[in-house]
Amino acid sequence: MTTLEDEATRLEQHGRRWLLWSFLFCPCHLPVTLTILATVAGSTAAGVVLREHTLVVGLAVTSIWVLGTARGLVQVRSADACRLPKRAVR
């Protein structure tokens, strides 16, 4: 049986993982992300789509970043709300 503190810790770790992975899709890294995607998918149909629809792919990557960051922040804040306030030691 898990305690409320264990559940809050698990929720916070899960939220931090969401934040970490969504950081890879951050728009400031978009040129690097698009270059890696173009290199990996260069000779495939996905590479053609990437080359022809760069704006759409850029918007999709940015959307992934926004949604992943939002989910991570919500989970971290939920974990903080689950925790019981610490009692002052006198």
N, C-alpha and C positions, 0 to 999 in steps of 0.2 A: 504494500500500500504506500502510495507516495504522499508526502506532506505538501502543504501549500507552498512552502519555501522551495521544495524540490521541483514542483511544477513551474514556479516562477523562474527558477534557474534554467530549466529546460526551454521555456518559452523565450527567455532572453538570448540563450545561445542560438536558438533557431532563427530569431530575428537578426542577430548579428551575422549569421551565415547568409541570410537574404541580402543584407547590406553589402557584405563582402563580394558576393557574386554579381550583384547588380552594379557594383562599382566598375566591373569590367566593361559594362555597356554605357558608361558615362559619356555624354556628348563631347566632352573635351578630349576623349580618346577616340572619337569617331574616325579620324583619318587613319589611325593605326588599326582600328577594328575593321574598317572597310578594306584596307590593304591586305590584312591577314585573310579575310573572307575571300577576297578576289584571288589571292595566291592559292588557297586551298581548293577553291571551286573553279579554278581557271579554265580547265578544259571540259567542264561539265555544263549541262543546261542551266544549273544554278548560277554558274559564272556569267553566262550570257544575260540572265535576268538581272544579276547584280550590276553588270556593266550598263545595261539599257535603262534600268530603273534605279539609279543611285539615290535619287531623292526619296523614293518610296522606302528603300532599304534603310536610309538614314533616319527617316521618321519612325520606322519600325524599331530600330535599335534604340532610339531615344525613348520610345514608348515603353520598351522593355525596362529601360533604366528607371523611368518614373514609377512604373508599377512595382518593380522590385524594391526600390527604395521606400516607397510608401508602405508596402507590406512589412518590410523589416522594421520601420519606425513604429508601426502600429503594434507589432509583436513585442518590441522592446518596451514600449510604454505600457502595454498590458501587463507585462511582467512586473514593472514597477508598481502598478496598481494592485497586483496580487499580494505583494509583500506587506507584511504587518509592520507598522511603525516600530522602531526600536525604542525601548524604554530607557529613560535617562537613569544612569547609575549614580546613586547618591552616596 
